């Protein structure tokens, strides 16, 4: 067999949202992702936007045909204890996530967005680096 030039570079999940204000409050305010861009085909059309936190990129869509609510993402992080403390300090009305030790020894923070999508932030070995 010959050598292949095919290389998978990255993955960008699309999560369904229903309310622009709630999405921004959760992703930009609570989780501190940054807004990279927004797109609408026309003024009253559904919103499609990209948010990111470092190399973690997520697309959020109000378009009903793009995806179904209730997706689950696993996001690897470093400094999970600091992230946990930061999230709790915000006293966000709709989430006070715990910091849990996973059966495999890592640490996890699980939080759901206002649309039923579940995000699990995890650190593999459970120790700070």
Steps between C-alpha positions, in 0.01 A plus 500: 500500500614851424532786745182706545486879499166497683513653847210588726568847641222589742139447604241775548181388673174683431263540795135601468390816680158668522569838657789729410502684834503179707769348278725803541435517874605135536787466251647851516408606852507181706754286313702798370525382141560782255269590214694452176226586253125503436306441177139544390384471141260789566408718799217281634661167415644251751843567648808291429811589700841375601635514855842387618719458804857456385505213249149383599258620229122450508235610252160596643197494271138609518435320168274200569656290225860527622482275804287371784508629858640265761852450364787411732855635469815402690751783519848429633641775722800573717451684828162341567496597868551865406225473238267348758569779752446764228165351395374480859609856574271629224190377689328433168128453565465180298812296585723435798706211363695264720854375456487123490760225490425272207528121542807510274678746732455829318299801615180622335269800506163433337269783401195529274428802284149654496408287197574151638850461358745347748862610531748299705830670570757242601860468603647157428714427802325703768810702589584860422779569252 
